[in-house]
């Protein structure tokens, strides 16, 4: 039996959101819905998803901004659903990070077909990883992903990188705020420290890709902080 995509619906029309969630649930998807981006980012660390169905117009929020954040910081597929159907609107949606763009009203069967299509692409594009937790060696400052085909890769961390990963690992799936990380890494809470965290994280992402062939399993949660998206054990 093929795995079903885990789905989140972000839609500020409560009736439409509930109807979409109910239909997808009846089709066997693990699905939940929210009406704002803030609700979504609070919930996603504890209930990860593969596909996000995203309305562009969310009152005071922009679905385009949410799509850009997700595209930059995660590996989810994004299906934009909106009343805006002009060519310029579709191009803007796709360049913001959407995998596909549907114009309201959307037939639910067409929506399911698009979920299946983007989920297949997502599965095929995922790096091949081993099974098991990531490990953080507290003596050698090594970060190790699960072994794949007997090959145990590792990433040598600097002191600051180690402190960053250690703080996130200790949170055990919860988020750590920029303020907390700044105090841990710099001894104080200051916007200059926040910028250093962004630079440090950017460098760590590049090192992960270069040394491990994997994206760094760290997700930015706008307005909250950062979270590890994998089980990471201290050894």
Order of alpha helices (4+ residues) and beta strands (2+ residues): beta-alpha-beta-alpha-beta-beta-beta-alpha-beta-alpha-beta-alpha-beta-beta-beta-alpha-alpha-alpha-beta-beta-beta
